[in-house]
């Protein structure tokens, strides 16, 4: 009897509720003019920034915005209205997010929402030329500081490039009215 009870434990463990999926939203200031859907805008803008870092060189607010968009996309494209997107997009974006966090000194365990909020607040402060406010905005996700000087340029981040480029291709495929016919295996 005891042995049978022990055999049921793995089945019962499988019935435990899953943790709720992470949720993330963009601030109202994140809307890209002329694009409509802010997720679409984040895909288009971040793919350009990461694929061509020279376009944001010398503009720390633009670099912070690109990082915030990457943070947002790594969570926002995982389900909901985007559940039919290329299944490799989200894993690539998450790898890119980890790569970017490491490159800029952001906490690897920070929630995506905390990172999005901090990076957009820092971008707004940098546009106002207030570096102290930008550092303060980033403190929750980068307690060691030193992020603002790193925002002067966007280094080449291969995983972020792969994720945002794949997201852009998936968006284009979706706009054409169908899923990509590429096979995983």
Residue frames as qw, qx, qy, qz and C-alpha x, y, z in Angstrom:
[[0.000, 0.886, 0.463, 0.000, 0.00, 0.00, 0.00],
 [0.308, -0.806, 0.100, 0.496, 2.78, 2.39, 0.94],
 [0.439, -0.136, 0.594, 0.660, 4.63, 1.61, -2.27],
 [0.231, 0.624, 0.646, 0.375, 1.54, 2.48, -4.37],
 [0.144, -0.936, -0.248, 0.206, 1.17, 5.74, -2.51],
 [0.399, -0.591, 0.333, 0.617, 4.76, 6.63, -3.28],
 [0.403, 0.189, 0.674, 0.590, 4.20, 5.90, -6.96],
 [0.110, 0.824, 0.533, 0.157, 1.39, 8.47, -7.02],
 [0.342, -0.720, -0.073, 0.599, 3.59, 11.30, -5.71],
 [0.280, -0.143, 0.453, 0.834, 5.05, 12.25, -9.12],
 [0.022, 0.540, 0.697, 0.471, 1.55, 12.42, -10.57],
 [0.264, -0.844, -0.427, 0.189, 0.36, 14.64, -7.76],
 [0.390, -0.515, 0.126, 0.753, 3.41, 16.85, -8.12],
 [0.220, 0.175, 0.587, 0.759, 2.54, 17.36, -11.77],
 [0.112, -0.724, -0.637, -0.241, -0.85, 18.68, -10.69],
 [0.322, -0.595, -0.262, 0.688, 0.56, 21.59, -8.69],
 [0.331, 0.909, 0.242, -0.076, -0.34, 24.94, -10.17],
 [0.642, 0.316, 0.079, 0.694, 2.20, 26.59, -12.44],
 [0.227, -0.497, -0.192, 0.815, 3.48, 30.00, -11.39],
 [0.400, 0.831, 0.317, -0.221, 1.65, 32.80, -13.18],
 [0.665, 0.412, 0.187, 0.594, 3.37, 34.02, -16.33],
 [0.315, -0.371, -0.089, 0.869, 5.36, 37.20, -16.02],
 [0.258, 0.844, 0.464, 0.084, 3.45, 40.26, -17.14],
 [0.393, -0.276, 0.111, 0.870, 4.92, 43.41, -18.63],
 [0.293, 0.856, 0.424, 0.051, 3.61, 46.65, -20.10],
 [0.466, 0.265, 0.081, 0.840, 5.11, 49.69, -21.74],
 [0.060, -0.537, -0.347, 0.767, 4.68, 53.20, -20.38],
 [0.420, 0.805, 0.386, -0.159, 2.46, 55.57, -22.37],
 [0.027, 0.865, -0.321, -0.385, 5.59, 57.45, -23.46],
 [0.491, -0.266, 0.763, 0.325, 6.85, 54.35, -25.29],
 [0.648, 0.610, 0.443, -0.110, 4.54, 54.75, -28.27],
 [0.384, -0.169, 0.494, 0.762, 6.43, 55.06, -31.55],
 [0.387, 0.559, 0.100, -0.727, 4.63, 57.67, -33.70],
 [0.530, 0.460, -0.439, -0.561, 3.02, 56.27, -36.84],
 [0.185, 0.209, -0.959, -0.043, 3.34, 52.62, -35.84],
 [0.698, -0.320, -0.315, -0.558, 0.12, 52.13, -33.89],
 [0.911, -0.352, -0.214, -0.016, 0.64, 48.99, -31.82],
 [0.232, -0.864, 0.438, -0.091, 3.42, 49.63, -29.26],
 [0.811, -0.233, 0.519, 0.134, 4.62, 46.02, -29.49],
 [0.730, 0.574, 0.243, 0.279, 5.03, 46.39, -33.24],
 [0.126, 0.951, -0.186, 0.215, 6.92, 49.64, -32.65],
 [0.561, -0.665, 0.492, 0.003, 9.21, 47.94, -30.13],
 [0.866, 0.104, 0.433, 0.226, 9.97, 45.13, -32.59],
 [0.580, 0.742, 0.127, 0.312, 10.78, 47.50, -35.43],
 [0.044, -0.940, 0.259, -0.220, 12.81, 50.01, -33.42],
 [0.656, -0.578, 0.485, 0.029, 14.80, 47.50, -31.38],
 [0.882, 0.210, 0.340, 0.249, 15.69, 45.40, -34.41],
 [0.451, 0.819, -0.046, 0.351, 17.22, 48.46, -36.09],
 [0.289, -0.870, 0.344, -0.202, 19.07, 49.57, -32.94],
 [0.768, -0.401, 0.495, 0.069, 20.63, 46.17, -32.22],
 [0.832, 0.359, 0.315, 0.282, 21.43, 45.31, -35.85],
 [0.451, 0.619, 0.015, 0.643, 22.98, 48.74, -36.48],
 [0.527, -0.615, -0.370, 0.454, 24.33, 50.02, -33.14],
 [0.351, 0.021, 0.117, 0.929, 25.84, 53.03, -34.89],
 [0.139, -0.606, -0.482, -0.618, 22.32, 54.45, -35.28],
 [0.536, -0.793, -0.264, -0.123, 22.13, 55.00, -31.50],
 [0.696, -0.031, -0.228, 0.680, 25.82, 55.74, -30.80],
 [0.189, 0.151, -0.151, 0.959, 26.24, 58.83, -28.66],
 [0.486, -0.363, -0.163, -0.778, 22.56, 58.82, -27.69],
 [0.040, 0.100, -0.904, 0.413, 22.29, 57.17, -24.26],
 [0.550, 0.168, 0.372, -0.728, 18.52, 57.75, -24.14],
 [0.736, 0.338, -0.367, -0.457, 18.10, 55.78, -27.38],
 [0.381, 0.267, -0.874, 0.138, 20.30, 52.96, -26.04],
 [0.230, 0.001, 0.742, -0.630, 18.24, 52.83, -22.82],
 [0.675, 0.264, 0.076, -0.684, 15.06, 52.74, -24.91],
 [0.646, 0.333, -0.639, -0.252, 16.37, 49.87, -27.07],
 [0.164, 0.161, -0.903, 0.363, 17.26, 47.91, -23.93],
 [0.435, 0.120, 0.522, -0.724, 13.80, 48.56, -22.49],
 [0.719, 0.312, -0.233, -0.576, 12.20, 47.36, -25.72],
 [0.484, 0.274, -0.831, -0.001, 14.26, 44.16, -25.61],
 [0.106, -0.039, 0.808, -0.578, 13.17, 43.58, -21.99],
 [0.586, 0.230, 0.235, -0.741, 9.54, 44.13, -22.97],
 [0.686, 0.343, -0.460, -0.447, 9.60, 41.90, -26.04],
 [0.241, 0.259, -0.922, 0.156, 11.23, 38.98, -24.20],
 [0.203, 0.190, 0.811, -0.515, 8.05, 38.71, -22.12],
 [0.483, 0.408, 0.149, -0.760, 5.29, 40.30, -24.23],
 [0.537, 0.366, -0.575, -0.497, 5.77, 38.00, -27.23],
 [0.098, 0.104, -0.979, 0.148, 5.40, 34.90, -25.06],
 [0.053, 0.438, 0.880, -0.175, 1.68, 34.23, -25.52],
 [0.215, 0.618, 0.312, -0.689, -1.47, 36.27, -25.73],
 [0.579, 0.738, 0.061, -0.341, -2.00, 37.89, -29.09],
 [0.254, 0.729, -0.612, -0.169, 1.50, 36.77, -30.11],
 [0.738, -0.243, 0.615, -0.134, 1.13, 33.05, -29.29],
 [0.864, 0.428, 0.264, 0.027, 1.33, 32.14, -32.99],
 [0.180, 0.893, -0.399, -0.102, 4.70, 33.82, -33.54],
 [0.686, 0.426, -0.572, 0.144, 7.78, 31.82, -34.58],
 [0.830, -0.531, -0.170, -0.008, 8.56, 29.60, -31.56],
 [0.753, 0.026, -0.165, 0.637, 12.26, 30.52, -31.62],
 [0.084, 0.749, 0.032, 0.656, 11.66, 34.25, -31.15],
 [0.568, -0.774, 0.023, -0.280, 11.06, 34.27, -27.39],
 [0.884, -0.328, 0.043, 0.330, 14.02, 32.04, -26.45],
 [0.597, 0.366, 0.061, 0.711, 16.31, 34.15, -28.64],
 [0.112, -0.796, -0.037, -0.594, 14.99, 37.36, -27.10],
 [0.738, -0.672, 0.007, -0.064, 15.50, 35.99, -23.60],
 [0.835, -0.066, 0.051, 0.545, 19.08, 35.05, -24.44],
 [0.332, 0.581, 0.086, 0.738, 19.56, 38.55, -25.84],
 [0.418, -0.824, -0.067, -0.377, 18.08, 40.06, -22.70],
 [0.843, -0.482, 0.026, 0.238, 20.51, 38.08, -20.51],
 [0.690, 0.222, 0.104, 0.681, 23.39, 39.16, -22.75],
 [0.069, 0.729, 0.098, 0.674, 22.35, 42.83, -22.57],
 [0.616, -0.770, -0.060, -0.155, 21.86, 42.73, -18.80],
 [0.848, -0.269, 0.054, 0.454, 25.36, 41.34, -18.41],
 [0.529, 0.404, 0.141, 0.733, 26.88, 43.93, -20.77],
 [0.069, -0.695, -0.069, -0.712, 25.23, 46.87, -19.00],
 [0.171, 0.152, -0.706, 0.671, 25.47, 45.66, -15.40],
 [0.611, -0.279, -0.052, -0.739, 21.76, 45.08, -14.81],
 [0.490, -0.236, 0.756, -0.365, 20.65, 42.53, -12.23],
 [0.230, 0.075, -0.883, -0.403, 20.02, 39.16, -13.91],
 [0.098, -0.364, -0.905, 0.195, 17.14, 38.44, -11.51],
 [0.194, 0.268, 0.165, -0.929, 15.29, 41.74, -12.02],
 [0.493, 0.525, 0.677, -0.152, 11.74, 41.44, -13.29],
 [0.376, 0.367, 0.499, 0.689, 11.14, 42.57, -16.85],
 [0.091, -0.885, -0.397, -0.228, 8.67, 45.20, -15.63],
 [0.489, -0.778, 0.013, 0.394, 11.22, 46.66, -13.19],
 [0.532, -0.149, 0.421, 0.720, 13.79, 46.81, -15.99],
 [0.220, 0.612, 0.540, 0.534, 11.34, 48.37, -18.47],
 [0.240, -0.928, -0.285, -0.013, 10.27, 51.01, -15.94],
 [0.547, -0.646, 0.151, 0.511, 13.84, 51.81, -14.91],
 [0.503, 0.027, 0.488, 0.713, 15.18, 52.02, -18.45],
 [0.133, 0.724, 0.488, 0.470, 12.34, 54.21, -19.76],
 [0.347, -0.915, -0.158, 0.134, 12.67, 56.51, -16.72],
 [0.574, -0.444, 0.289, 0.624, 16.42, 56.70, -17.32],
 [0.410, 0.364, 0.525, 0.650, 15.83, 57.48, -21.01],
 [0.058, -0.897, -0.368, -0.238, 13.49, 60.35, -20.07],
 [0.485, -0.807, 0.042, 0.334, 16.03, 61.70, -17.58],
 [0.585, -0.168, 0.418, 0.674, 18.82, 61.46, -20.15],
 [0.279, 0.640, 0.484, 0.527, 16.74, 63.36, -22.71],
 [0.236, -0.950, -0.161, -0.129, 16.42, 66.08, -20.05],
 [0.481, 0.585, -0.428, 0.493, 20.21, 65.88, -19.56],
 [0.535, -0.633, 0.340, -0.445, 19.82, 64.80, -15.93],
 [0.589, 0.291, -0.750, 0.077, 22.36, 62.02, -15.40],
 [0.118, -0.197, 0.753, -0.616, 21.80, 61.93, -11.62],
 [0.702, 0.104, 0.258, -0.655, 18.09, 61.22, -12.16],
 [0.769, 0.335, -0.479, -0.259, 18.99, 58.57, -14.75],
 [0.305, 0.292, -0.842, 0.335, 21.32, 56.81, -12.28],
 [0.369, -0.064, 0.607, -0.701, 18.62, 57.01, -9.60],
 [0.784, 0.205, -0.063, -0.582, 16.04, 55.53, -11.98],
 [0.718, 0.335, -0.606, -0.072, 18.36, 52.62, -12.75],
 [0.148, -0.482, 0.728, -0.464, 19.28, 51.88, -9.13],
 [0.804, -0.095, 0.378, -0.448, 16.51, 49.25, -8.61],
 [0.953, 0.298, 0.046, -0.031, 17.90, 47.12, -11.45],
 [0.691, 0.445, -0.280, 0.496, 21.56, 48.14, -11.18],
 [0.559, -0.818, -0.122, 0.066, 22.41, 48.74, -7.51],
 [0.723, -0.241, 0.126, 0.635, 26.14, 48.87, -8.26],
 [0.135, 0.884, 0.005, -0.448, 25.57, 51.88, -10.54],
 [0.282, -0.460, 0.608, 0.582, 27.77, 52.82, -13.46],
 [0.545, 0.444, 0.700, 0.131, 25.16, 52.06, -16.11],
 [0.280, 0.904, 0.156, -0.283, 24.75, 55.58, -17.51],
 [0.065, -0.711, 0.540, 0.445, 28.32, 55.85, -18.87],
 [0.395, -0.031, 0.881, 0.258, 27.83, 52.49, -20.60],
 [0.454, 0.655, 0.577, -0.180, 24.71, 53.80, -22.36],
 [0.062, 0.713, -0.289, -0.636, 26.81, 56.06, -24.59],
 [0.397, 0.379, -0.683, -0.482, 27.09, 53.23, -27.09],
 [0.913, -0.011, 0.217, -0.344, 25.39, 49.95, -27.79],
 [0.224, -0.470, 0.819, 0.242, 27.95, 47.16, -28.12],
 [0.585, 0.164, -0.650, -0.457, 27.47, 44.38, -30.62],
 [0.519, -0.152, 0.705, -0.459, 25.24, 41.88, -28.80],
 [0.202, 0.137, -0.852, -0.464, 24.87, 38.82, -31.07],
 [0.015, -0.346, -0.925, 0.155, 22.03, 37.22, -29.12],
 [0.185, 0.609, 0.357, -0.684, 20.06, 40.46, -28.97],
 [0.238, 0.413, -0.492, -0.729, 20.62, 40.94, -32.69],
 [0.133, -0.047, -0.956, -0.257, 19.43, 37.39, -33.40],
 [0.047, 0.466, 0.802, -0.370, 16.33, 37.78, -31.23],
 [0.219, 0.632, 0.179, -0.722, 15.21, 41.16, -32.48],
 [0.203, 0.346, -0.639, -0.657, 15.96, 40.29, -36.11],
 [0.081, -0.178, -0.973, -0.125, 13.96, 37.07, -35.80],
 [0.126, 0.562, 0.618, -0.535, 11.11, 38.98, -34.15],
 [0.241, 0.548, -0.175, -0.781, 11.09, 41.45, -37.05],
 [0.196, 0.147, -0.843, -0.478, 11.02, 38.59, -39.58],
 [0.011, -0.352, -0.922, 0.163, 8.17, 36.93, -37.66],
 [0.193, 0.597, 0.324, -0.708, 6.27, 40.22, -37.65],
 [0.257, 0.415, -0.489, -0.723, 6.75, 40.55, -41.42],
 [0.134, -0.063, -0.964, -0.220, 5.54, 36.96, -41.89],
 [0.074, 0.490, 0.750, -0.438, 2.53, 37.68, -39.72],
 [0.228, 0.563, 0.007, -0.794, 1.77, 40.81, -41.75],
 [0.259, 0.247, -0.725, -0.589, 1.79, 38.68, -44.90],
 [0.757, -0.085, -0.065, -0.645, -0.96, 36.60, -43.34],
 [0.957, -0.045, -0.269, -0.100, 0.62, 33.40, -42.20],
 [0.701, -0.606, 0.351, 0.134, 3.09, 31.53, -40.17],
 [0.160, 0.681, -0.673, -0.239, 6.51, 30.79, -41.48],
 [0.960, 0.109, -0.139, -0.218, 6.76, 27.35, -43.06],
 [0.276, 0.580, -0.726, 0.246, 10.27, 26.77, -41.75],
 [0.888, -0.300, -0.336, -0.091, 10.58, 23.53, -39.84],
 [0.424, -0.791, 0.414, -0.156, 12.46, 23.21, -36.58],
 [0.599, -0.335, 0.720, 0.099, 13.64, 19.68, -37.33]]
